[in-house]
């Protein structure tokens, strides 16, 4: 079996290297077109779509926003984001557990990038696999929900290490689940002291303005 | 890029085929030793560990229980299950997003199988990747939490198709998140009419006895 693992690792490295090269190309494409792009990662039901919706609502009157929504099947997320006021492309990955740069690059070819100010990429709902595949966005945002329990940060260090920003969502449910957002924040600072952390509730719109200020300091809302 | 994908698919099929063969070996091993084994899958924070703990508490006085807890890092889950009264082996998968049969087979070699009645395998917290890797257990149980929102069943059909039993957990939080367990159950019946569904709250111990009756009909508690 050892030989098999060796083979697997070589190929995986090769894929990651190619993905990294492609991420640099995409990054340059975003810079050339002055697009602020964000990769939104997080587990199923953490509130990635809800977060994008709240941001779109605040930004849509002054900015052109585009979203790429990754999911195994269905266009539920795309429809919800479109309703909030952004142009959206749904990518159905089938059984694939993360978005990669080849898919993003192909999708960008169909979009008039000159017309876009802000791009949100909603990654596939999975707190593990997307971390290894940088997509060339300006920042990577990881969304976690307080309802996921007290241990999820310490148990998934790799994803949090890859994050520039972490959003602790659903903090309005803290009293009902017995998990303190401050405790999660302490764990996050231990795992990745460089990440900026925001405590939010997409339902109550708590914390959204503070996050917006971090993403677009020049934006007056 | 097309050639690369072709290569990837061939290798993946090969891995899945080998995993399937190994799953059959493990299944025979469980049958020969009269072990009731269950693969518990589900997203991060769905309540897989809590469910195992509640089942262990009910069963430990009359049965010898062993648990294999899969996680990227830490032994938090293993410690919690051990405290409830089961022998536990923690498997840290590093960056690997699911358990496979090679890992399970190696782990079983260190255990005296003759002394075990019931084995719980807690898979890595991920609603996507573990579905493809059958582990040779008697049944596969998928745990979802009501806090993950209203769309998670329709958006992840493959995992639910692989399930014999689905546990809808955290139903006590239904009023606070506005998601009805009955609606999720309807979605589940659409996606996989053969799966048996239980609505549970590990916190209130609601639904645990009904699930136990399904797992071990002969067990009187």
Interface residues (C-beta under 8 A of the other chain):
Chain A: X1 X4 X7 X8 X11 X15 X43 X44 X45 X47 X71 X72 X73 X74 X76 X77 X95 X97 X102 X124 X125 X126 X127 X128 X129 X132 X145 X147 X148 X149 X151 X152 X154 X155 X156 X157 X158 X170 X173 X176 X177
Chain B: X1 X7 X8 X11 X15 X18 X43 X44 X45 X47 X71 X72 X73 X74 X76 X77 X95 X97 X102 X124 X125 X126 X127 X128 X129 X132 X145 X147 X148 X149 X151 X152 X154 X155 X156 X157 X158 X170 X173 X176 X177
